[in-house]
Amino acid sequence: MENTSTRIDKKRGKAILVVNMTLTFVTTILFWSAIQLFHLEGLRLYFVQIGLYLLLFILALWGLSTEQITLPINTRRILEALIFTLISWLFFLLVIQLLGIAQLQEEFLALRSIPAWKVGANILSTWLFVGFGEEFLFRGYFLNASFRHFTYGPDKRRQVVAVLFVSAFFSIWHLPSRIIWLISGEIDIVLFLISFPALFVLGLGYAYLFIRSDNILLAGLVHGVSDFPLVGMNSQMTPIILVIAIGCVEITRLITRKGGKALQPG
């Protein structure tokens, strides 16, 4: 049986997880409400968005510290994240070019016409703050904490339940932005309804990538590049980047496993 101290720690961890999820959702509602109320755009919108994702980082660090969860970060994982993301991005470019979805030469010329500081600012905000902010919080903290506190039974079953739960919350977390886009006419009701199962599936994909690679940097970078791939943004094909990254991880695991077996004595 668990001792009293362990039960208190688990109760505190569950309470912090609930508070953290609530704060994550509430701050997002406030963010999108502020955009509408104060007509934020340009640099003001940019820095408010940076502030939102800094808060997500803080919430993630608070939760990770409370749960004493360590996300491995080292040179190998950094290189893995960079190489696998680059391979996935190049494959994405190849696919949209071969399918005629985008004319890459024209898109790169258009990209060159944009001031370098604007491109750099978008890379900074999307690749680093959005990609890493969401992945550290949702997959790094929420997924691990949900596995500990909101699931029961064998580990495999608990992991599946935790992935489904966090992916559902990831989808619902995008509700405020989709409501604003629906009201403003940026999307219609069909896209509004389709976006939630699509986000749920993306959440499953990022969770799978993180679990199989044990590399939160890879999940964060793939997420960020998928949101801002420099070219082909309107192709609706950016999930290919995630799929190829998963493929890279699986191939690497297969090669490593075979190599390990080959090294074993007789």
LINRAPE-V860247 format. One record per run of one state. SS is the DSSP state (helix for helix, strand for strand, loop for the rest). FROM is the first residue (numbers start at 0). LEN is the number of residues. If there is no record, write none. Layout:
SS	FROM	LEN
SS	FROM	LEN
//
This chain:
loop	0	3
helix	3	34
loop	37	4
helix	41	26
loop	67	7
helix	74	24
loop	98	5
helix	103	9
loop	112	3
helix	115	34
loop	149	5
helix	154	19
loop	173	1
helix	174	10
loop	184	4
helix	188	25
loop	213	2
helix	215	12
loop	227	5
helix	232	3
loop	235	3
helix	238	25
loop	263	3
//
